[in-house]
Amino acid sequence: MEIKSSTKYFAEMVGTFSLVLFGCGAAVVAGVNASGPAGLGLLGISFAFGLSVVAMAYAIGGITGCHINPAITVAMLTAGKIKANEALGYIIAQFIGATIAAGVLYLLQSGHPDWALGEYALGSNGWGEGYGGGYNLTSAFLAEAIFTFLFLFVIFGTTSKWGNGTMAGLAIGITLVLIHMVCIPITGTSVNPARSFGPALFAGGKALQQLWLFIVAPIVGGVAAAIVWRALEKK
């Protein structure tokens, strides 16, 4: 039975909503200071993002393949695994889901008596002085592009004819945990334009000014992975 496009788009919206709500929610609850995450900690935030992907992979994987990330959708389009019109619908749904999740986080945090919408609020991504470890633009771009490449390489590999499809969701989620463990001090870890867009839209300021990197770099990494994987499949 063919799944309706509207069902797929709704699933992608809910999946991306869940990723941002769980992942950025963990970061917001933990709190971030000049030296990095506190409270829940870097490891806890890393697992929040990774496990949310695992959960959604098994919840909506059979409906959409569980992209919940525009970089993944663009990579799949590059690899010829999704049609352009459907890819556009996925991406719009992902941005909507991420924005709604950021709005929910805003409402939740606004109920705290000591909370104020500061720089890089709601788990926003960024780089440079005043963010995480203070890494520069070059480090931030390289980290986002390279780790998105590795993320997509794992996705292509585990979902291919050579991979173990039943374990794909777990492998992909664990990979995202590992990526966060390295990248949080550099950029807060995006590897997902929608995940960055939602929080930045509400945070404004530097988070919104620096958003371009978290759209461009993950897409560059994802497209590169698709090109490499297509070359491997032909051998």
C-alpha positions in Angstrom: 0.0 0.0 0.0 1.4 3.3 -1.0 1.8 5.9 1.7 0.3 9.3 1.0 2.7 12.3 0.7 0.7 14.1 3.4 1.4 11.3 5.8 5.1 11.3 5.0 5.3 15.1 5.5 3.4 14.9 8.8 5.7 12.1 10.0 8.8 14.1 9.1 7.4 17.1 10.9 6.7 15.1 14.1 10.1 13.4 13.9 12.0 16.6 13.6 9.9 18.2 16.3 10.8 15.3 18.6 14.6 15.5 17.8 14.7 19.2 18.5 12.5 19.0 21.6 14.5 16.1 23.2 17.9 17.2 22.1 17.8 21.0 22.5 15.5 20.5 25.5 18.3 18.5 27.2 20.7 21.3 26.4 18.4 24.0 27.7 17.7 22.1 30.9 21.4 21.3 31.4 22.4 24.9 30.8 25.4 26.1 28.9 28.1 28.4 30.2 31.3 29.8 28.7 33.2 26.6 29.3 30.6 24.2 27.9 27.5 22.2 29.1 26.8 22.0 32.8 24.3 20.0 34.9 23.1 17.2 32.6 26.5 17.4 30.9 28.0 16.9 27.4 27.4 13.1 27.6 23.8 13.5 28.5 23.0 16.0 25.8 24.8 13.8 23.3 22.7 10.8 24.2 19.5 12.9 24.1 20.1 13.7 20.5 21.2 10.2 19.5 18.5 8.4 21.3 15.8 10.7 19.9 17.0 9.6 16.4 16.9 5.9 17.4 13.3 6.3 18.7 12.1 8.2 15.6 13.9 5.8 13.3 11.8 2.9 14.6 8.7 5.1 14.8 8.6 6.6 11.4 11.4 4.9 9.5 8.8 2.7 7.7 6.9 5.8 6.6 9.6 8.2 5.4 13.0 6.6 6.1 13.2 9.0 9.0 15.2 11.8 7.5 14.2 14.5 10.0 17.2 16.5 8.6 17.4 18.6 5.4 21.0 17.6 4.9 19.9 13.9 4.8 17.1 14.7 2.4 19.4 16.7 0.1 21.9 13.8 0.2 19.2 11.3 -0.7 18.1 13.5 -3.5 21.7 13.7 -4.8 22.0 9.9 -4.6 18.8 9.5 -6.5 16.9 7.8 -3.7 14.1 10.4 -3.4 12.2 12.6 -6.0 12.7 16.4 -6.0 9.1 17.2 -5.2 8.9 14.8 -2.3 12.3 16.1 -1.0 11.0 19.7 -1.0 8.0 18.5 1.0 10.2 16.7 3.5 12.4 19.8 4.0 9.5 22.2 4.5 8.0 19.8 7.1 11.4 19.4 8.9 11.8 23.2 9.2 8.2 23.5 10.5 8.7 20.7 13.1 11.9 22.3 14.3 10.3 25.7 14.6 7.4 24.4 16.6 9.7 22.5 18.9 11.8 25.6 19.5 8.5 27.5 20.3 7.5 24.9 22.8 11.0 25.1 24.5 10.6 28.9 24.6 7.2 28.6 26.3 8.6 26.0 28.8 11.6 28.1 29.7 9.6 31.4 29.9 7.8 29.8 32.9 11.1 29.7 34.9 11.4 32.8 37.3 15.1 33.4 36.5 15.1 32.7 32.8 15.9 35.3 30.2 16.3 34.9 26.4 20.1 35.3 26.2 22.6 35.0 23.4 22.5 31.5 21.7 19.3 30.6 23.7 17.3 27.4 23.3 20.3 25.3 22.3 21.3 27.4 19.4 24.4 26.6 17.4 27.3 29.0 17.0 31.0 29.6 17.0 33.7 32.1 18.0 34.2 34.2 21.1 31.5 33.7 23.7 30.3 30.3 22.4 31.5 27.0 23.7 35.3 26.6 23.3 35.6 29.7 21.2 36.5 27.9 18.0 36.8 30.0 14.9 34.8 29.9 11.6 37.2 27.5 9.9 37.0 24.9 12.7 33.2 25.3 12.8 32.7 24.8 9.1 35.1 21.9 8.9 33.5 20.2 11.9 30.0 20.5 10.5 30.9 19.4 7.0 33.1 16.5 8.0 30.9 15.1 10.7 27.8 15.4 8.5 29.8 13.5 5.8 30.5 10.7 8.3 26.9 10.7 9.5 25.5 10.3 6.0 28.2 7.7 5.2 26.9 5.6 8.1 23.3 6.2 7.0 24.0 5.1 3.4 26.0 2.1 4.6 23.5 0.7 7.1 20.5 1.2 4.8 22.3 -0.3 1.7 22.2 -3.8 0.3 25.4 -4.4 2.3 24.1 -3.1 5.6 21.9 -4.6 8.4 18.6 -2.8 8.0 17.2 -4.0 11.3 20.0 -2.4 13.2 20.2 0.8 11.1 18.3 3.0 13.5 20.6 2.0 16.4 23.8 2.5 14.4 22.7 5.9 13.1 21.7 7.1 16.6 25.0 5.9 18.1 26.8 7.8 15.4 25.0 11.0 16.3 25.9 10.5 19.9 29.6 10.2 19.0 29.3 13.3 16.7 27.9 15.3 19.6 30.6 14.2 22.0 33.2 15.7 19.8 31.3 18.7 18.2 29.4 20.2 21.2 32.4 22.4 22.3 33.0 23.5 18.7 29.5 24.4 17.4 27.0 22.9 19.8 26.6 20.3 17.0 24.2 20.8 14.2 24.8 18.5 11.3 21.1 19.4 10.6 20.0 22.7 9.2 16.4 22.4 10.6 17.7 21.7 14.1 19.7 24.9 13.9 17.0 27.0 12.3 14.3 26.6 15.0 16.3 27.7 18.0 18.1 30.5 16.0 14.7 31.9 14.9 13.7 32.6 18.5 17.2 33.4 19.9 18.0 36.0 17.1 21.2 37.9 17.5 24.4 36.0 16.7 22.6 32.7 16.5 20.6 34.0 13.6 23.5 35.8 12.0 25.6 32.6 12.1 22.8 30.3 10.9 24.1 30.3 7.3 27.0 28.0 8.3 24.7 25.4 9.8 22.7 25.3 6.6 25.6 25.3 4.1 28.2 23.1 5.9 25.9 20.1 6.6 24.5 20.2 3.1 28.1 20.3 1.7 29.0 17.3 3.8 25.8 15.4 3.0 26.2 15.9 -0.8 29.8 14.8 -0.6 28.8 11.6 1.2 26.1 11.0 -1.5 28.7 11.4 -4.3 31.2 9.1 -2.6 28.5 6.5 -1.9 27.2 6.5 -5.5 30.8 5.9 -6.6 31.2 2.9 -4.2 27.8 1.4 -5.3 29.0 1.3 -8.9 32.1 -0.7 -8.1 
